[in-house]
Amino acid sequence: QVQLIESGGGLVQAGGSPRLSCATSGRTFSSYAMGWFRQGPGKEREFVAAINWSGTLTHYEDSVKGRFTISRDDAKNTVYLQMNSLKPEDTAVYYCNARMADGMDYWGKGTLVTVSS
């Protein structure tokens, strides 16, 4: 079992640069891949960014490439999403995801990011 707790959301002005954090517990953090997803108003949940277990590979959704950076700190069992140059269309609930080697997925409860224009 893995527990994920997101933080760092809130009301941000367009152009802002908040950082989301996802603290994990329950299993060896360094053994699984991590990701961020989001669900905007009236939309389905979508992929945002992912990082592999070693932190050597990252992948981003096209609309956030060059603006968002995913990273992980194995010493703190935490994954981060640095968001820069935020736009109103980035408004969403952001969810942290952990994917085990056996394909099992775990999710946090989400943190709301609201971008004002």
C-alpha positions in Angstrom: 0.0 0.0 0.0 1.2 3.5 -0.9 -0.1 6.8 0.5 0.2 10.0 -1.5 -0.4 13.4 -0.2 -0.3 16.4 -2.5 0.3 20.0 -1.4 1.2 23.4 -2.9 -2.1 24.2 -4.7 -4.0 27.4 -4.4 -4.9 30.6 -6.2 -2.2 31.8 -8.5 -2.0 34.7 -11.0 -1.3 34.0 -14.6 2.4 33.8 -15.1 3.0 32.5 -11.6 5.3 29.7 -10.6 4.0 27.5 -7.9 5.6 24.1 -7.0 3.4 21.1 -6.1 4.7 18.4 -3.8 3.6 14.9 -3.3 4.8 13.1 -0.2 4.7 9.3 -0.3 4.8 6.6 2.3 4.2 2.9 2.6 6.7 1.3 0.2 10.2 1.9 -1.1 9.9 5.2 -2.9 12.9 4.7 -5.1 11.4 1.5 -6.7 8.5 3.1 -8.5 7.7 5.6 -11.2 5.8 8.8 -10.3 3.5 11.1 -12.3 1.2 14.0 -12.2 -2.2 14.2 -13.8 -4.8 16.9 -13.8 -8.5 17.3 -14.2 -9.9 20.7 -15.3 -13.5 21.9 -14.9 -15.7 19.7 -17.0 -12.8 17.7 -18.4 -11.5 14.2 -18.0 -8.3 13.5 -16.1 -5.3 13.9 -18.3 -1.6 13.1 -18.1 0.8 16.0 -17.2 4.2 14.6 -16.4 6.0 11.5 -15.3 9.5 10.5 -14.0 10.9 7.0 -13.8 12.1 5.2 -10.7 15.7 6.5 -11.0 14.9 10.0 -12.0 16.8 9.7 -15.3 13.8 9.8 -17.6 10.9 12.3 -17.7 8.0 12.7 -20.0 5.6 15.7 -20.5 2.3 16.4 -22.0 2.8 18.7 -25.0 1.0 21.8 -23.5 3.3 21.9 -20.5 6.6 21.1 -22.1 9.1 23.9 -21.4 6.9 25.2 -18.6 6.6 22.4 -16.1 9.4 20.3 -14.5 8.9 17.0 -12.6 11.6 15.9 -10.2 12.0 13.5 -7.3 13.9 13.5 -4.0 14.3 9.9 -2.8 15.7 11.0 0.5 12.4 12.8 1.2 10.1 10.3 -0.6 8.7 13.2 -2.4 8.0 14.1 -6.0 7.6 17.7 -7.2 6.0 19.5 -10.1 7.5 22.9 -10.7 5.0 24.9 -12.8 6.1 28.1 -14.5 4.3 30.6 -16.7 0.9 29.4 -15.6 -2.1 30.0 -17.8 -5.8 30.1 -16.9 -6.2 26.8 -18.9 -3.8 25.1 -16.3 -6.6 25.5 -13.8 -7.3 22.0 -12.5 -7.1 19.6 -9.7 -3.6 18.1 -9.8 -3.2 14.4 -8.8 -0.1 12.6 -7.9 0.3 9.0 -9.2 2.6 6.2 -8.2 3.0 3.2 -10.5 4.5 0.0 -9.2 6.7 -2.4 -11.2 3.7 -4.8 -11.3 1.5 -2.1 -12.8 -0.5 -1.2 -9.7 -1.4 2.4 -9.5 -1.9 4.6 -6.4 -3.4 8.1 -6.4 -3.5 11.0 -4.1 -6.6 13.0 -3.4 -5.5 16.0 -5.4 -4.7 19.6 -4.9 -6.5 22.4 -6.6 -4.6 25.0 -8.7 -6.7 28.0 -9.8 -5.0 30.4 -12.2 -6.5 33.8 -12.4 -6.1 36.0 -15.5 
